[in-house]
Amino acid sequence: MANSLSARKRARQSEKHRLRNASQRSSMRTAIKKVVLAIEKGDKASAEAAYKEAVPSIDKSVDKGLIHANKAARHKSRLNTKIRAL
């Protein structure tokens, strides 16, 4: 356990950030899964709609530093390729 006052504060902040980051990461993953499920069903219209909702969520994760920009680009590219293949 942290002993100094500043270390205790840092531990509190880290826990807040961890919870916030987990929530944002979870919502991003859920958005991606919705796109994948629509692709598996073969429904191009709903896949495109889900993709348009997922892209801002992915980009927001990059802005907040949760994932690397290249990882976001890779996710978006692969999802878009699968949608175009339908």
Long-range contacts (C-beta under 8 A, 24 or more apart in sequence): 21-64, 21-66, 24-60, 24-61, 24-64, 24-66, 25-61, 25-66, 25-67, 27-57, 28-54, 28-57, 28-58, 28-60, 28-61, 28-66, 28-67, 31-57, 31-58, 32-58, 32-75, 32-79, 35-79, 35-83, 36-79, 36-82, 39-79, 39-82, 39-83, 39-86, 42-86, 44-83, 44-86, 47-82, 47-83, 47-86, 48-83, 51-79, 51-80, 51-83, 54-79
